[in-house]
Amino acid sequence: MNRLLFAIILLFSSSIFGQIEKPPIYPGCENLDANQTEACFFTSLKNDVISKFNVPEKAIRENYKGKVNVIFVVDNTGKINVLHVTAMYQELEDEVNRIFNTLPKIVPATYNSRNIEKQYLLPISIPLDKAGQEYQVLAKPTPVVSEPFMIEDTQKVEIEDAIQNTSIFPEFQSELNIPFTHIGYDDIIYHLEQNENTHTASKPYLYNEVKPYIDLEAKRNAILKDKETWAGRKLWNEHLFLVKGKNYWFTVNPAFDFQIGKDNSDIDYTYNNTRAIQIQGSLGKKFSFSTSFYESQGRFAQYINETTREYNPIIGASAIVPGRGKAKSFKEGGFDYPVAEAYLSYTPNEFFNFQFGNGKNFIGDGYRTFFLSDVASPYPFFKISTNFWKIKYTNLWMWMSDVRRTTTDDGTNLQKYVAMHHLSWNVTKNFNIGLFEAVITNENSYNGFDVSFFNPIIFYRAVEFSNGGDLSGNVQIGLNMKYKINERISVYNQFLVDEMTVDEVFSGEGYWGNKFAFQLGGKFFDAFKIKNLMLQGEFNWVRPYTFAHGEIPLNSGHYNQPISHLWGGNFWEVAGIARYQKDRWYGDMKIIIGEKGFDFSNSNVTYGGDIYKSYNDRLSDYDNSVAQGNTTNIFITELKAGYVINPVTNLNAFAGFTYRGFSPLESAGIVREDQTTWFTVGVRSDLFNWYFDR
């Protein structure tokens, strides 16, 4: 019995000791024990790297002090490969890659006498300090197996954990939304369009969604300033407050919009005074959250002040600040407007992302869109994003409000409900097609949201028809396409049908019920070989009565603002846009010309431009044309230049100029002759788009 027990113990011990991990062996480190071999490996590698390292002139000139984090792997053949470099300058990253390409092939690590891959993190201090370099093992022993992809998945998790643990910007590895601003998305879209099977219409994007195509953290690190003091780092580079632990992190940041300006009206000056707090974080790798609260007072150019006050009196408020929400009067001619936004984001697997929040969304490839824009105030929403094969499918359910005093008797907002889905299909590497459908209902239509509209794959038009047709809801369908001519030039279009009678379309008689909109545009990245210069041209054309409805609450509006194109209906518009970015500097120029048909002040007839009027009061059934009625010529020029102070909240110092020419046939009420010039300067956190080009 004792002999049998001894044999079992001996066999078990042999098995244990046979499965010994051995580190990689660098030249000159042979015939050492395991601990000495790994220390020798790293010391020798470190000495080779530092002896060959040439600090770039830019880092020397700017007296840079900091760290370059290098994540590398010794594969099961003994080859040393760089996986990720975090560096302030691109030149530092290039130097790391150059040096590692010169390192010798070595004896790989082993586990149970089988070759394995092993990952390490090497921080390199600048200025160079040989004695101060340390190493960190990133991966546990990984035996060679017959399925190579298993190793790749393990490595991916290890690398992402290492990057997040060493990063001061953990949001780049999260399920948070990238704040949607047109100038901020230019560079992201450029990189997305360099690749096959990418989708650009449904915005905002997730950080983890774009991570395979653009290294946002490396781009951030490239513009960081070398600041040694806590105050300097927090002002110029970092989150104000960052807490990280195992599988969780959260940040707290202030946001501001302090600006002052002057237009050519009688008001003394324009201003905006916003103080905000933003809290973001992640619990685990799949769940992220964000909440922001803005407290603001402002007074804008006079054409904005007047239209927000006089257009459709508002329940419980004196005005709607464009894109923000209800406002009460503040001092002389100003507005006091609080805004709260928040969302939860959960990605259970590679196919789905679920979001629930209060905020905005955008569907389209242009500066404008007819499907869903971000020009209106925030609203509650639930969103499902599905990615598989060459498909991205977006479902949105939104709870919106009609806040006109004429819509309810009890002093509360009339609730309306919007369901949308958009299917994006990359037919080829260069050609994308999108299919869109939306339905708008309200509490009078179904006494709430009809349960059929919660089905993410149903056709809304069939449901609406079966439930009573036009009086029960407003259905829109659309088609969008994008074609990449080459790596720098793409063209796009949209076609939305609010209502259309096919026979009447080709009759040429201007039938009122042909309510549709058309967009054609193009983008030119790195235009004329000027890096970071983006040029964009866009044409938008919308028939009269588009986005309006016979039952007024079923229009395409929220909080007295369109949820599609800012101008509503009955217009044409041409927009030319140029944007340029260089390090922390940026510039933006926009020119818009167009014609829009308004109603005449002394008539109850609607000409199709005001989405808040019933098309039952239309001019006629036939002979309707774009820009009919009180035809108004519109010319807008906007110039803006600025410098990013802290990229975490896109806090920037800026100066802007706007010219707006507004020339109607009849000048009366809020539709009157106007030539506005407006100068403004300030410091602002650009976390969303402002639209004053109305």
PyMOL commands that set and color helices and strands:
alter all, ss='L'
color gray80, all
select helices_A, chain A and resi 2-18+34-52+57-61+90-100+148-166+170-173+182-192+207-210+216-222+230-236+302-310+443-446+451-454+460-466+469-472+502-505+527-529+552-554+615-617
alter helices_A, ss='H'
color red, helices_A
select strands_A, chain A and resi 21-22+66-74+80-86+109-111+114-126+136-137+142-143+202-203+241-245+248-263+270-283+287-299+319-321+325-330+334-336+339-346+352-359+362-363+379-388+391-402+414-426+431-442+474-484+489-499+515-525+533-542+557-558+561-562+571-582+585-598+630-646+651-664+674-685
alter strands_A, ss='S'
color yellow, strands_A
deselect
rebuild
show_as cartoon
